[in-house]
Amino acid sequence: MSVPHAAPLRTTAVVLAGGTGQRVGLSIPKQLLKIAGKAVIEHTLSIFEQSDSIDDVIVLMAPGFVADVEKIVTKAGLTKVTKVIEGGQTRNETTERAISALGEGLADGEDRNVLFHDAVRPLLSQRVIKDCVEALDRYEAVDVAIPSADTIIVTRTHGSDGEFITEVPDRSRLRRGQTPQAFKLSTIRKAYEIAAGDPTFQATDDCSVVLRYLPDVPIHVVAGDEYNMKVTQPVDVFIADKLFQLASTAAPAQADEAAYRELLSGKTLVVFGGSYGIGADIAALAERYGAKVYALGRSTTGTHVENPEHVDDALSQAYSATGRIDYVINTAGVLRIGKLAETDNTTIQEALNVNYLAPVQIARASYKYLAETKGQLLLYTSSSYTRGRAEYSLYSSTKAAMVNLTQALSDEWAADGIRVNCVNPERTATPMRTKAFGVEPAGSLLSSEAVARTSLDVLLSELTGHVIDVRQQDPTREASSEASGFEQALASVLDRQEDV
């Protein structure tokens, strides 16, 4: 059924957050549980905040916890959230309250698009949102679903003998429903008005209300994705946290050379590990675009990142000379390969000092400068951070620490306006790698210049708390918009099995 209208309708996302958290064993609603450094509901609201398809957002929160969500909204600067109201005792009652709130201020005959989404699905993709909104140009009701990978059985209980199979439906026709579910407001309102006259009315989702009470309204199905999981059981908390950790983020490239010059002119960069490789390339690029750059390294300026006094002095001198520090980058590192039981204490201490303690000291010393400029700290990890491998125990574990440090500081410093991110390059042609592995086949390594360019894009973005993969195929820039976040994350994890 085609739904003509003269102009694009306003689109509102309704985040349903009425769950209590009992199934995950919590005393607070599960949507307030922290995953990857933020409350589940903040992740979910941020997705809609970033969507070009969504005009505004309202939240239906579990009774007694409205103030908690309002604090999250204020702290995170979620400007699209216009209302946070209490939900009902059931899913249907909560939807009815949302419908009532959506109708406030609408003129007679005025309509809008509405997307109902579970707050505890914090991994929703922008692609699914966009597809739902576009589908509402043609249909009055839209569901999101994915094929069932499992065989579904229908059972019946026979007394104390337990359950027995009565039917095995054709799996090829079965789908697993997700959210959002999208409607014309007038359509979902009418379905609930009719349902109100049915004393047996009960439904666990909103599309089933339309299906039952407006049978002539076709419900279009948009393809969901496996990544759009619902945090319901205790194991879901663990899985979602790991997916957030593994999923890479795209760093938006600037439109042209002039944009880089405009954004970097007059800014101050301090690059530790700037003598050669990625650090030197970042310094050269930023300087070319008008930034004042302090490239520091052991072999060029005598700066030892493992020495806190050297770090303090470098930052102090840059600030004294320019009156500001906008970006602090640390690419310094050492790669020591060998069996831990055969590694001497001096080598162990060096690896810990350079790869872990130095970034911690750099972060600590940089804080006051970056708080003044609302700047960014950029760290570096390795593809081995997802799983340590034999003879890389020191390197892999310190690189995993960089990811955790990034996520922790991005949360800790958010109120100060400081962004913290971590770049994860695949095998890159740098002097450090050549020293460890010798000369490798041409074309098998990523260039340090490519990593430097992406690093610059990260610095100029509003991202914080992210791990940004840089790969030879460069999915951060060229990945198909059709690929789900889950597919990209899975591909990235598989690729990392071969990386160091």
Salt bridges, closest charged atoms under 4 A:
ASP56 OD1 - ARG10 NE 2.95
ASP56 OD2 - ARG112 NH1 3.83
GLU93 OE2 - ARG97 NH2 3.11
GLU104 OE1 - LYS83 NZ 2.91
ASP118 OD1 - ARG91 NH1 3.33
ASP118 OD2 - ARG121 NE 3.20
ASP118 OD2 - LYS230 NZ 3.96
ASP131 OD2 - ARG127 NH1 3.06
GLU134 OE2 - LYS130 NZ 2.76
ASP198 OD2 - ARG212 NH2 3.06
ASP206 OD2 - ARG91 NH2 3.43
GLU226 OE1 - ARG176 NH1 3.60
GLU257 OE1 - ARG288 NH2 3.40
GLU306 OE2 - ARG298 NH2 3.09
GLU306 OE2 - HIS304 ND1 3.68
ASP326 OD1 - ARG324 NH2 2.57
GLU350 OE1 - ARG336 NE 2.92
ASP411 OD2 - LYS34 NZ 3.47
GLU426 OE1 - ARG471 NH2 3.91
GLU440 OE2 - ARG433 NE 2.68
ASP457 OD2 - ARG477 NH2 2.32
ASP469 OD2 - ARG496 NH2 2.77
ASP474 OD2 - ARG477 NE 3.39
ASP495 OD2 - ARG471 NE 3.54
ASP499 OD1 - ARG427 NE 3.41
ASP499 OD2 - ARG471 NH2 2.74
